[in-house]
């Protein structure tokens, strides 16, 4: 019984949205489940997929909160 945990940032896929949609989540769940069926022969009804949305202020990289890292990267022209 596979359990897949997926974390995504709580950002939309376009500028006017601040989260992924229920339809996008459903597509991710179906796609991941299908990969496990195709590659590992794990039945769809025994595969669990958990999607967790992480607020932007709850993660970071490069030693900085995510928004600050992005701000500095943009200022540096990268």
N, C-alpha and C positions, 0 to 999 in steps of 0.2 A: 504494500500500500504506500505509494509515494505521497509525500507531502511537500509541496513546493511553496516557499515563501518568497514573495516578490515585494520589494519596497520601491516605491516611486515617490518623487517629490510631489508635494501638493502644489502643482502648477498645471495649468491647462495646456492643451496642445495648440492653442492659438492665443494671441494677446488678450482677447476679451474674456477668457475663461480662467478660473483659478483652480480647477480640478479636472481630472479625467472623467469622462462620462460613464454612465452605467453601461452603455453600448460598447465603449472602448474596453472596459473591464471585462465584459462578457467575451469579447473577441480575444483578449489576452488569455483568459481562463480556457477557452476552447482551443486556442493555438498551442498553449503549453501542454494541455492534456493530450492533444493530438500528437505532439512530438514524443511524449512518453509512450504513447501507444505504438507509434511507428518505429521508434528506435529501441525501446526496451520491452515492447509487447505488454505494457501495463494497461489493463482494461480501463476505459473511461470512468466506469462507475466505482473504481477503487482509487482514483487519483483525486487528491485534494489540493486546491490552489488557494492560497491566501494572499490577498493584495492589501498592503499597508501603505497608506499615504502619509508621508513624512513632511511636516511643516518645514518651510525653508529655514526658520531660525533654529531648527533641531538637527542640523547637519552642517558639515563643512569639509573643506579639503585644503591642502597646502598650509595647514596650521591656522586657517582663518574660517570664520563663519561663511557660509556659501555666498551670501549676497555681497559681503566685503571682498571675497576672492574674485567674484565676477566683476565688481566695480574696478578693482585694481587691474585686472586683466584687460578690461575694456580701455582703461586709461593708458595702458602700456601699448595699446594697438594690436593686441593678439586676438 
